Amino acid sequence: MKTIEEAHAAYESRIRYETARIHAAALYCSDGRLGEHFDDFLQNGLELPRYDRVSLPGGPACLAGHPEAHLEEQGVVDELKFLVEVHKLKRVVLVAHQGCAFYAARLGLNEPRLELVQRADLVRAAAFVHRVTGLERIEGYYARLTDGRVVFERVEV
Ligand SMILES: [Zn+2]
């Protein structure tokens, strides 16, 4: 248990701050069990350090035209437009993950149909991102969970 003084003390990160932007963003689910895996994939797998994060339950699902995600769609479109304009975004990576609770709870889907809808959603979301931002470089990935491992598979979008 920390004392009150310790709890209010400043914490200095050991990670150095770099000012340069890399003009890439990733849209993925906010599920905290996968946060470090998404970072690992984006930073090491795709070699995109310091990428901009757009994270919310379901990730790309909000841009696939589901009426249940209409409110989120507006917010994410605004964020992407902001990143294109202010951060000079050039590339967007969309990542869906196996067993996403958004699909099960909000959209009422179960496997195996759930994965098929997620893959189709990546295609729909990529087309939508292209339409609203004008960006050409948009990629889709599906994170498969097997025996405690996470494997990111490319999905043609
Ligand atoms: Zn999820």
Boltz pocket constraint, residues with backbone or C-beta under 6 A from the ligand:
constraints:
  - pocket:
      binder: B
      contacts: [[A, 29], [A, 30], [A, 31], [A, 57], [A, 58], [A, 59], [A, 97], [A, 99], [A, 100], [A, 101], [A, 102]]
      max_distance: 6.0
